Amino acid sequence: MQKSESIGELAKALSRAQAAVQPALKTSENPHLGSRYADLASVWAACRHALSSNGLSIVQLPVSDGPGYVALETIILHESGEYIANTARTPAKDPKGQETAQSVGSAITYLRRYALSAALGIVADTDDDGHTASHGPPSPVLRDKQEARQIAPRPDALLLSAQSRVTLSKEKASDLLASLQTILKDTAERDTEYNAYAAKVIGREVGNLTELTPAEARQVYHAARALPKAS
């Protein structure tokens, strides 16, 4: 790992940011394995606001690492100029053993997501989107078994799906509004309208706080709590 001479300010900012980082949601499906996973966009959605509100940014740069491999350097930067950096590598060949632009791109995306998750402590869901960078598609027998497992959804999966459609009651929305009024008044977001602030955090339009799911409400609340006090 490489780092600046001092990382004191970065460490404090990173601690605040990690308190606001959310779990990455499973939004993509691996067609070869039939499994869902949190893609790069979901990982960024889980941490983007927490980073920017604490003066942090991420730079990820592919670097040459010899035939058949690709490496990625991930740098966490703080507005003070402090930084920490590390490099990860992975094979970059397709199932036929060829190094193509597609296999290299897939490997880079895979590294970007895993390096970002590891650096910030983001909990990502089970996935295997990097499968094509190192394996071929599953055998027909394995695929049949996977399809059979998908015929009957598990009860807990159905419950999770139902919960994801539940939004805040007026009472819970009022509680969140009161919390935001108390928290944001001492931050740089004090002049931001509350629905607009929620929209900024979760990445979609919000007309009323009652439109938020409980998970989104927690995300908005924790993001607000992680904001530094305005000078």
Secondary structure as UniProt FT lines:
FT   STRAND          2..3
FT   HELIX           8..20
FT   STRAND          28..30
FT   TURN            31..34
FT   STRAND          35..37
FT   HELIX           40..52
FT   TURN            53..55
FT   STRAND          56..64
FT   TURN            67..68
FT   STRAND          69..78
FT   TURN            79..80
FT   STRAND          83..91
FT   TURN            95..96
FT   HELIX           101..120
FT   TURN            129..130
FT   HELIX           131..134
FT   HELIX           140..151
FT   HELIX           155..163
FT   TURN            164..165
FT   HELIX           170..184
FT   TURN            185..186
FT   TURN            188..191
FT   HELIX           194..202
FT   HELIX           209..211
FT   HELIX           214..225
//
